[in-house]
Amino acid sequence: MQKLNSKNSKARCVTLLGAGRMGADMAIAFARAGWRCDVVETSAAVRKRAAAYWAREGKRLRAVSVLKRIRLHADLDAVPWKEMDLVIEAVFEDLALKHELLRDIEPRVRADTLICTNTSGLRVRDVVKPLKKQARSAGLHFSVPAHVMMVVEVTRGPKTADATMKKLLGWMEAMGKVPVVLNRDVPGMLINRIQHAMYREIYHLIDSGITTAVDVDRAVRFGFGFRFNILGPVVSRDIHGLPVHLATSKNLYPTLHNGRQPSKTLQKLVADGHHGVTTGRGFYQWDPKTVEKRLTTFTRMLEAGFARVKRRGEPTEF
């Protein structure tokens, strides 16, 4: 993880609203990049969980002293708002709650403080609507785990200023992240739109009994997914050959699922209380005794994979 570059040598200050999984990981990412990070979380249980998580990750990453840059608060009044360069709301996807927070925060910060949303599913324009100065707002969406994953989606809202985009892109690059830009605000932004288009077809294949969750995971993990940390899907089509890709598209597209409702299998799992690792069952069975260790192993594997990524420029750099 890179530290702030020489042009941005002054220690920046960020406040994160929410210490859930995303907020907790974002705090680590900012702290490791040299930012001072204030985190506001009203739930005592979530604060306790976040503090324990930072202690564990600090030891694992050998960054205990670095994570001392994180300060955890129970309410907004404890934050030195005039020192903040950036505020990111990372609460759950409740539009009314986000609006309440942004209305409360805007009068507290400096005129040049950027106010961003980490929303993954809501429209940025809808989230930042209560702000009087929307030119300084944008979407800034990290991927889980935020302190490991490189990509950050930077979404321009309808009134986002060019200077705001430039500043955010510079900060993310200085943190060692790979920012991707959305020039127009669309539901789900870039990553979720791509993922959910894939998931719609995956769940259709499972619902229809054509294949199983296990074989879907095998097909992606040991098939096309295996090469995606080296090259992206568009580059791969150049390599594969566009005439072949076009011919296949003409034959395949009319048969792809285009339903507007979520998968029946997915809906039933959620209705039955099977939410994944948090409940011990989703599409797979999970042993609560080993989940945390396995997720840590997953994080280590991600870190090892990203450590081999030396080039972050043009998509054809391989």
C-alpha positions as CSV (number, residue, x, y, z in Angstrom):
1,M,0.0,0.0,0.0
2,Q,1.4,3.3,-1.0
3,K,1.7,6.3,1.3
4,L,0.6,9.8,0.2
5,N,2.9,11.0,-2.5
6,S,5.2,14.0,-2.1
7,K,2.7,16.3,-3.7
8,N,0.1,15.3,-1.1
9,S,2.6,15.0,1.8
10,K,0.3,16.8,4.3
11,A,-1.6,14.2,6.4
12,R,-5.2,14.2,5.1
13,C,-8.2,13.7,7.4
14,V,-11.3,11.6,6.6
15,T,-14.4,10.8,8.5
16,L,-16.3,7.6,7.7
17,L,-19.9,7.3,8.7
18,G,-20.5,3.7,9.7
19,A,-18.1,1.0,11.1
20,G,-19.7,-2.1,9.5
21,R,-17.6,-4.4,7.3
22,M,-17.2,-1.8,4.6
23,G,-16.5,1.1,6.9
24,A,-14.1,-0.9,9.0
25,D,-12.1,-2.0,6.0
26,M,-12.1,1.5,4.5
27,A,-10.7,2.9,7.8
28,I,-7.7,0.4,7.5
29,A,-7.2,1.5,3.8
30,F,-7.0,5.2,4.7
31,A,-4.9,4.7,7.8
32,R,-2.4,2.6,6.0
33,A,-2.1,5.3,3.3
34,G,-1.3,7.9,5.9
35,W,-4.7,9.5,6.5
36,R,-6.0,10.3,9.9
37,C,-9.4,8.5,10.1
38,D,-12.3,9.3,12.3
39,V,-15.1,6.7,12.3
40,V,-18.6,7.4,13.6
41,E,-20.8,4.4,14.6
42,T,-23.8,4.8,16.8
43,S,-24.2,1.0,17.6
44,A,-22.2,-0.1,20.6
45,A,-22.1,-3.7,19.3
46,V,-20.8,-2.6,15.9
47,R,-18.2,-0.4,17.6
48,K,-17.0,-3.3,19.7
49,R,-16.8,-5.6,16.7
50,A,-14.9,-3.0,14.7
51,A,-12.4,-2.3,17.4
52,A,-11.7,-6.0,17.8
53,Y,-11.4,-6.4,14.1
54,W,-8.9,-3.6,13.8
55,A,-6.8,-5.1,16.6
56,R,-6.7,-8.5,14.8
57,E,-6.0,-7.0,11.3
58,G,-3.4,-4.7,12.8
59,K,-1.5,-7.7,14.1
60,R,-1.9,-9.7,11.0
61,L,-0.7,-6.8,8.8
62,R,2.0,-5.8,11.2
63,A,0.4,-2.4,11.2
64,V,-0.7,-1.9,14.8
65,S,1.0,1.5,15.1
66,V,-0.4,2.6,11.8
67,L,-4.0,1.7,12.8
68,K,-3.7,4.1,15.8
69,R,-4.6,6.7,13.2
70,I,-8.2,5.5,13.5
71,R,-10.4,7.1,16.1
72,L,-13.8,5.6,16.8
73,H,-16.7,7.8,18.0
74,A,-20.3,7.1,19.2
75,D,-21.7,10.3,17.8
76,L,-21.1,13.1,15.3
77,D,-20.3,15.8,17.9
78,A,-17.0,14.0,18.8
79,V,-15.5,14.6,15.3
80,P,-13.2,17.7,14.6
81,W,-15.2,18.5,11.5
82,K,-13.3,21.6,10.4
83,E,-10.2,19.4,10.0
84,M,-11.8,17.0,7.5
85,D,-10.8,16.9,3.9
86,L,-13.2,14.1,3.0
87,V,-16.4,12.6,4.5
88,I,-17.7,9.3,3.3
89,E,-21.1,7.9,4.3
90,A,-21.0,4.1,4.5
91,V,-24.2,3.3,6.4
92,F,-26.6,0.7,5.2
93,E,-28.8,1.4,2.1
94,D,-31.5,3.4,3.8
95,L,-32.0,6.6,1.8
96,A,-33.8,8.4,4.6
97,L,-30.9,7.7,7.0
98,K,-28.3,8.9,4.5
99,H,-30.3,12.1,3.9
100,E,-30.5,12.8,7.6
101,L,-26.7,12.3,8.0
102,L,-25.8,14.5,5.1
103,R,-28.1,17.3,6.2
104,D,-26.5,17.2,9.6
105,I,-22.9,17.0,8.4
106,E,-22.8,19.7,5.6
107,P,-23.0,22.7,8.0
108,R,-20.2,21.2,10.2
109,V,-17.5,20.9,7.5
110,R,-15.3,23.4,5.7
111,A,-16.5,24.8,2.3
112,D,-13.8,22.7,0.5
113,T,-14.5,19.4,2.3
114,L,-15.6,16.7,-0.2
115,I,-18.7,14.7,0.8
116,C,-19.1,11.3,-0.8
117,T,-21.3,8.3,-0.7
118,N,-20.1,4.7,-0.7
119,T,-23.5,3.4,-1.9
120,S,-23.4,0.4,-4.1
121,G,-27.0,0.2,-5.2
122,L,-28.6,3.6,-4.9
123,R,-28.3,6.5,-7.4
124,V,-25.6,9.0,-6.3
125,R,-27.9,11.8,-7.3
126,D,-30.6,10.5,-5.0
127,V,-28.2,10.1,-2.0
128,V,-26.6,13.6,-2.3
129,K,-29.9,15.4,-3.0
130,P,-30.1,17.1,0.5
131,L,-26.7,18.7,0.0
132,K,-26.7,22.4,-0.8
133,K,-23.3,22.2,-2.5
134,Q,-23.5,19.1,-4.6
135,A,-20.5,20.2,-6.7
136,R,-18.3,18.8,-4.0
137,S,-20.1,15.4,-3.8
138,A,-19.6,12.2,-5.7
139,G,-19.8,8.4,-5.4
140,L,-16.8,6.8,-3.9
141,H,-17.5,3.1,-3.8
142,F,-14.9,0.6,-2.5
143,S,-15.0,-3.1,-2.9
144,V,-14.9,-5.7,-0.1
145,P,-12.4,-6.1,1.5
146,A,-11.7,-2.4,1.0
147,H,-8.2,-2.5,2.4
148,V,-7.2,-5.2,0.0
149,M,-9.2,-4.7,-3.2
150,M,-7.5,-2.2,-5.5
151,V,-10.5,-0.9,-7.4
152,V,-12.6,2.2,-6.3
153,E,-15.5,3.4,-8.4
154,V,-15.6,7.2,-8.7
155,T,-19.0,8.3,-9.9
156,R,-19.8,11.7,-11.1
157,G,-23.2,13.0,-9.9
158,P,-25.3,15.4,-12.0
159,K,-23.6,18.4,-10.3
160,T,-20.2,17.1,-9.4
161,A,-17.4,19.6,-10.3
162,D,-14.4,18.6,-12.4
163,A,-12.2,19.7,-9.5
164,T,-13.9,17.3,-7.2
165,M,-13.3,14.4,-9.6
166,K,-9.7,15.4,-10.1
167,K,-9.1,15.6,-6.4
168,L,-10.7,12.2,-5.6
169,L,-8.9,10.5,-8.4
170,G,-5.6,11.9,-7.2
171,W,-6.2,10.8,-3.6
172,M,-7.2,7.3,-4.7
173,E,-4.2,6.9,-6.9
174,A,-1.9,8.1,-4.1
175,M,-3.5,5.5,-1.8
176,G,-2.4,2.8,-4.2
177,K,-6.0,2.2,-5.5
178,V,-7.1,1.8,-9.1
179,P,-9.9,4.3,-9.6
180,V,-12.5,3.7,-12.4
181,V,-14.6,6.6,-13.5
182,L,-18.3,6.6,-14.3
183,N,-19.1,9.8,-16.1
184,R,-22.8,9.3,-15.6
185,D,-24.7,8.2,-12.5
186,V,-26.5,4.8,-13.2
187,P,-28.0,2.3,-10.8
188,G,-25.4,-0.1,-9.5
189,M,-22.5,1.8,-11.1
190,L,-20.0,-0.3,-13.1
191,I,-19.1,-3.3,-11.0
192,N,-22.5,-4.2,-9.7
193,R,-24.1,-3.9,-13.1
194,I,-21.6,-6.3,-14.6
195,Q,-21.8,-8.7,-11.7
196,H,-25.6,-8.7,-11.5
197,A,-25.9,-9.3,-15.3
198,M,-23.8,-12.4,-14.7
199,Y,-25.7,-13.4,-11.6
200,R,-29.1,-13.1,-13.4
201,E,-27.9,-15.8,-15.9
202,I,-26.2,-17.9,-13.2
203,Y,-29.3,-18.1,-11.0
204,H,-31.5,-18.8,-14.1
205,L,-29.3,-21.8,-14.9
206,I,-29.6,-23.0,-11.3
207,D,-33.4,-22.3,-11.0
208,S,-33.9,-24.2,-14.3
209,G,-32.0,-27.3,-13.1
210,I,-29.5,-26.9,-16.0
211,T,-26.6,-26.9,-13.6
212,T,-25.7,-26.5,-9.9
213,A,-24.1,-23.8,-7.8
214,V,-21.0,-26.0,-7.4
215,D,-20.5,-26.4,-11.1
216,V,-21.1,-22.7,-11.7
217,D,-18.4,-21.9,-9.3
218,R,-16.1,-24.4,-10.9
219,A,-16.8,-23.1,-14.4
220,V,-16.0,-19.5,-13.4
221,R,-13.1,-20.2,-11.0
222,F,-11.2,-22.6,-13.3
223,G,-12.5,-21.2,-16.6
224,F,-12.8,-17.6,-17.7
225,G,-12.5,-16.1,-14.2
226,F,-9.0,-17.5,-13.8
227,R,-7.5,-15.1,-16.3
228,F,-9.3,-11.9,-15.2
229,N,-6.6,-10.8,-12.8
230,I,-4.3,-10.6,-15.8
231,L,-6.5,-9.1,-18.4
232,G,-10.1,-7.7,-18.5
233,P,-13.1,-9.1,-20.3
234,V,-12.9,-6.6,-23.2
235,V,-9.2,-7.2,-23.8
236,S,-9.9,-10.9,-23.8
237,R,-12.3,-10.5,-26.7
238,D,-9.6,-8.8,-28.8
239,I,-7.4,-11.8,-28.1
240,H,-10.1,-14.3,-28.8
241,G,-11.1,-12.6,-32.0
242,L,-14.0,-10.2,-32.6
243,P,-15.6,-12.0,-35.6
244,V,-16.0,-15.2,-33.5
245,H,-17.3,-13.1,-30.6
246,L,-19.8,-11.4,-32.9
247,A,-21.0,-14.6,-34.4
248,T,-21.5,-16.2,-30.9
249,S,-23.3,-13.1,-29.7
250,K,-25.8,-13.3,-32.5
251,N,-26.6,-16.9,-31.6
252,L,-26.5,-16.6,-27.8
253,Y,-28.1,-13.3,-26.9
254,P,-31.6,-14.2,-27.9
255,T,-31.4,-17.2,-25.5
256,L,-30.1,-15.4,-22.4
257,H,-32.4,-14.8,-19.4
258,N,-33.8,-11.3,-19.3
259,G,-36.2,-11.6,-16.3
260,R,-36.9,-8.6,-14.1
261,Q,-37.4,-10.5,-10.9
262,P,-34.7,-12.0,-8.6
263,S,-34.0,-15.7,-8.7
264,K,-36.6,-17.9,-7.0
265,T,-33.9,-20.0,-5.4
266,L,-32.3,-16.8,-4.0
267,Q,-35.6,-15.5,-2.7
268,K,-36.4,-18.7,-1.0
269,L,-33.0,-18.9,0.7
270,V,-33.3,-15.4,2.1
271,A,-37.0,-16.0,3.2
272,D,-35.9,-19.2,5.0
273,G,-33.2,-17.3,6.9
274,H,-30.3,-18.7,5.0
275,H,-28.1,-15.7,4.4
276,G,-24.7,-17.2,3.8
277,V,-21.7,-17.3,6.2
278,T,-23.5,-15.1,8.8
279,T,-26.2,-17.8,9.4
280,G,-24.2,-20.9,8.6
281,R,-26.0,-21.6,5.4
282,G,-26.6,-20.1,1.9
283,F,-26.0,-21.9,-1.3
284,Y,-23.4,-23.8,0.8
285,Q,-23.1,-25.0,4.4
286,W,-20.8,-23.0,6.7
287,D,-19.3,-24.1,10.0
288,P,-19.5,-21.0,12.4
289,K,-16.4,-22.3,14.1
290,T,-14.2,-22.1,11.0
291,V,-15.8,-19.2,9.0
292,E,-13.6,-16.5,10.4
293,K,-10.4,-18.4,9.8
294,R,-11.5,-19.3,6.2
295,L,-12.3,-15.7,5.5
296,T,-8.9,-14.6,6.7
297,T,-7.4,-17.2,4.4
298,F,-9.4,-15.8,1.5
299,T,-8.1,-12.3,2.4
300,R,-4.5,-13.6,2.4
301,M,-5.0,-15.2,-1.0
302,L,-6.4,-12.0,-2.4
303,E,-3.4,-10.1,-1.0
304,A,-1.0,-12.6,-2.6
305,G,-2.7,-12.3,-5.9
306,F,-2.6,-8.5,-5.9
307,A,1.0,-8.6,-4.9
308,R,1.8,-10.1,-8.3
309,V,0.0,-7.3,-10.1
310,K,2.9,-5.0,-11.0
311,R,1.2,-2.9,-13.7
312,R,-1.9,-0.8,-13.2
313,G,-1.9,1.3,-16.4
314,E,-3.3,0.3,-19.7
315,P,-5.4,-2.8,-19.9
316,T,-3.1,-4.3,-22.5
317,E,0.0,-4.2,-20.2
318,F,0.8,-7.9,-19.9
